[in-house]
Amino acid sequence: MDANRLRFWLLAEPLVHWEPLPEGPSQPHAIHRDTSRRTVRLASSPGTVPWTEPDEPARAEQLVNQVPGTLDAFGTWAYLDEATATVMAAGAGPEPTPLLRFDATTPRARPTDLVLGEDGVLYVAAGGGKVLLSDTRNRWDPATVSLEGFEAWRLAPAPGGGVFVLGRPTSLGAPSGPAQVRLAHVTGQPLHRGLPGERAPTVFNPEDNRNPPRMSLLLDGPSLPGEVLVGLATSPDGRLALLSWVHDAASAVPPGDGSARLRFFTGTGVTEPVALLGARRPFSLAWVRAERVAVLLRTGATTLGAVAYEPQAQEPLAAPLGDYYPLTAHDGGPFLHGPHAQVHYPVQAGAPEPLHPVSLPSFALQGSMRNAGAPLAPLLDAGDARAVWHRLYLEACLPPRCGLRVFLAATSTAQRPAEDAEDTWHEHLFGDVASTSGAAQVPRGAWVSDASELPFHPGLLPGTPEPGRRGLFTVLIQRAGRRVRALQGRYLWVRVQLVGDGRSSPEVAALRVHGPRFSYAENYLPELYREQVFGDDADAKATSTPADFLERFLGLTEGLLTPIEDRIAGASLLTDPRTVPEESLEWLAGWIGLTFDAAIPHERRRRLLEAAPRIRPWRGTSRGLRLALDALTDGGISRGGLVVVEEYRLRRTFSTLLGIDLGDEDDPLLPGLHQSGNSYVGDTLFLGSEDHKEFLALFGPEAPTTAAEEAAVEQFLAGLAHRVTVLVHQDLDARELGLVQRVAELEAPAHVAVSVKRASHPLMVGVASLVGIDTYLGPPPSPQPLRVGEGALGSRNLLERPPSLDPRLLAGG
């Protein structure tokens, strides 16, 4: 049906160049190409830290009721002395100094939070829900602000000065009724000392305080059934985050396996909750940087740990990033408030320590890649501006909470469209990811049980297929939300976004795009059913036309039938040694009477099958033997690793030495002692010096010989007939060496004796110096330590002094 249609594929192999997108806040560059597994996945980053469930909720309530300290830009800090209910300052001298004293006998009067604001004012939540303002530069006396019906409990610095205030919850245990988000804002300052105080309203004075300290209600609601707010924190760019515990499993919150939720203040309300996976009753919250938060929680019966998250917009779940934050000498208290981005935690003795991550193996949350196009790589060119791109196939592993977003764009020119042209790029989803385009009915890939849609291809993805998670996925290419959803254009552009959860990563082995589309409606149905809407009307965002729906509906059947038709059309692949399935190799070899040794691996069997047409006409000859051994050893003969020597060729060496006095150093026929030595060219030509004519006498019929000498020569020459030696120069183990011996015996003629020997020296001048015949030039062997009873001292073995950490041994002591 569609044997002539084009196919384009983007593989993890370098058929198409993948160009990483520039780093940015929404698309960080975090892609790793694993050449050993032929897959693409998110790159490694800090790893996950397992934690256990905390013990009883009562202990968690004790932790969350601890009073946080606060830190300034000079490294000094303030904290609450629980025994005396005194706010102490430390860091500037050897001993702490008191700042503010509170009534230690009245629980409601004790401070619940301390924050040093950006305006240099120390804010203390204390005194029955009031907020006390104390100037660290002593410009005015402490002042308090309050709000009727509002009890201040938790504080967070506000941008530019002042603080945000969270009301005290009615209960940290299971709440009796729906909790409400109650937020207040403390602003203003008292007048400095020495300035006149308040006057009568009728008396004008330009020095009156126009910005007195006050507390105003920012938000009174909404209700949060089954939840209780336990903390808040301000990011470096001014975002306010609220932390809550969930007690009611049936509450209307996003599903997840944790009991902590995170919301963000919008100015008029709060966002939808983000579930913090794995966080059970965290008692402290802080911003590590603009997009990352960290929480403190119990990790065991007696230990605490810090866990980082990067909550994403419109994502109901946030998985831990896996960063490991060591809490050295941590005293168990919450994070300190601070005016700078570096988060600190309290220690048992001394100054608070900064929170630093220690990287462990994990994965980035997101990464992007794209096809670069010419000149870096071939363009995906359908050859026709009216071509409709048909179907996308993906070989990938998509663990839970991981997935891919594939954006496709088609153009009539070889110019890549802008990345921010939202109307040009069309989204296709795979795995557990949500759409970012906001279009209705975004196509989502479906899992296919076949390893590959390509005929008889085993697939590029390693591992066993798993429905919905690992294997082959497919989706019909569409423009979601358009009247006509077909994607038309000559050139196709691809952008892939990998999304992980930090603990797992999607892996992509291959992405293939098929086109142009073979339309069932266009080829098999009357014209009545064809598309009648074109141009700007087709590009309009609206419900799809009936013809477009029919086209996509027929695509369901086409997606099943086309792979079957392709297998029929590609049946010749079953008789190609390069593509025949492994289980059919013996069957195909039987067609030509070829049998395999049981020790030959499958890849070598394919090479032998492929070389069989070249070997068969020369079987039983020296050339046939060389072809067979070359196919068996993956080019060992061509590289010189194996040398086939017909021993009759060695006759010339001994024939020139017969009757020569080997002790005569002036004899020109002795090897290495004359300028010509014993050189050999071809099979019959011997080169010698012009002034030694006696060389030719050895081959003349009048050469005097005795009967005994003739018999000895004939016996020597007969011993070199019908013999072949395979010299193995390359490093082969015993199994491979035996395999070479068996194949050589199988391919050699029956009357020829074959022997396989290891060659210890690549080249020996005067003895084995026929380059390309019985020797080859190889790399010199590296020296090895001498082993008693095995090595040969001075040949390739050396005596070495053993290494020692004790310098006395190096001096010979």
TAFEN-V931656 format. One record per backbone hydrogen bond with DSSP energy under -1.0 kcal/mol. NH is the residue of the N-H (numbers start at 1). CO is the residue of the C=O. Records with the same first field share a line. If there is no record, write none. Layout:
NH: CO ; CO
This chain:
5: 2
8: 513
10: 511
12: 509
15: 13
19: 370
30: 28
32: 41
34: 39
38: 34
39: 34
40: 508
41: 32
45: 362
52: 299
59: 56
60: 56
61: 57
62: 58
63: 59
64: 60
65: 61
66: 63
70: 78
71: 337
72: 76
75: 72
77: 90
78: 70
79: 88
81: 86
85: 81
86: 81
87: 100
88: 79
89: 97
90: 77
97: 89
99: 87
100: 87
102: 85
109: 106
110: 107
112: 125
115: 123
117: 121
120: 117
122: 134
123: 115
124: 132
125: 113
126: 130
128: 108
131: 145
132: 124
133: 143
134: 122
136: 120
138: 135
143: 133
145: 131
150: 147
152: 129
153: 166
154: 166
156: 164
158: 162
161: 158
163: 186
164: 156
165: 184
166: 154
167: 182
168: 151
179: 224
181: 222
183: 219
184: 165
185: 216
186: 163
187: 214
189: 211
193: 139
195: 192
203: 200
208: 205
214: 187
216: 185
218: 183
219: 183
221: 181
224: 179
227: 224
228: 245
230: 243
231: 243
233: 241
235: 239
238: 235
241: 233
242: 263
243: 231
244: 261
245: 228
246: 259
247: 226
248: 226
251: 248
253: 251
259: 279
261: 244
262: 274
263: 242
265: 240
266: 269
271: 264
274: 262
275: 316
276: 260
277: 318
279: 276
283: 296
286: 294
288: 292
289: 292
293: 309
294: 286
295: 307
296: 284
297: 305
299: 303
300: 303
305: 297
307: 295
309: 293
315: 312
318: 275
321: 308
324: 358
330: 327
331: 346
336: 344
337: 69
345: 353
348: 329
353: 345
355: 343
358: 324
362: 45
363: 502
364: 43
367: 498
369: 496
371: 494
372: 17
377: 373
381: 379
382: 490
387: 384
389: 487
390: 514
392: 475
393: 512
394: 473
395: 510
396: 471
397: 507
398: 469
402: 399
403: 499
404: 430
405: 497
406: 428
407: 495
408: 426
409: 493
411: 491
415: 413
421: 418
422: 420
424: 421
425: 421
426: 408
428: 406
429: 443
430: 404
432: 402
433: 431
445: 429
446: 474
448: 472
457: 454
466: 470
469: 466
470: 466
471: 396
473: 394
474: 446
475: 392
477: 390
479: 485
482: 479
483: 540
484: 538
489: 387
491: 411
492: 380
493: 409
495: 407
496: 369
497: 405
498: 367
499: 403
500: 365
507: 397
508: 40
509: 395
510: 395
511: 10
512: 393
513: 8
514: 391
515: 6
517: 388
523: 519
524: 520
529: 526
530: 527
539: 535
542: 481
545: 483
549: 545
550: 546
551: 547
552: 548
553: 549
554: 550
555: 551
556: 553
558: 554
559: 555
560: 557
561: 557
562: 558
565: 561
566: 562
567: 563
568: 564
569: 565
570: 566
571: 568
573: 570
574: 571
575: 572
576: 573
579: 576
580: 576
584: 581
585: 582
588: 584
589: 585
590: 586
591: 588
592: 589
594: 589
600: 597
605: 601
606: 602
607: 603
608: 604
609: 605
610: 606
611: 607
614: 611
615: 611
616: 612
618: 615
619: 616
620: 747
621: 618
625: 621
626: 622
627: 623
628: 624
629: 625
630: 626
631: 627
632: 628
633: 629
635: 630
639: 635
641: 636
642: 636
643: 727
645: 725
647: 723
649: 646
650: 647
651: 648
655: 651
656: 652
658: 654
660: 657
664: 661
667: 664
670: 667
673: 670
679: 676
681: 685
685: 681
692: 689
695: 692
696: 693
699: 696
703: 700
710: 706
711: 707
712: 708
713: 709
714: 710
715: 711
716: 712
717: 713
718: 714
719: 715
721: 718
724: 753
725: 645
726: 755
727: 643
728: 757
729: 641
730: 641
737: 733
738: 734
739: 735
740: 736
741: 737
742: 738
743: 739
744: 740
745: 741
746: 742
747: 743
748: 744
752: 749
753: 722
755: 724
757: 726
759: 728
764: 768
767: 764
768: 764
771: 769
772: 775
773: 770
774: 770
775: 770
776: 762
784: 796
786: 798
790: 787
791: 787
794: 797
795: 792
798: 784
809: 806
812: 809
813: 808
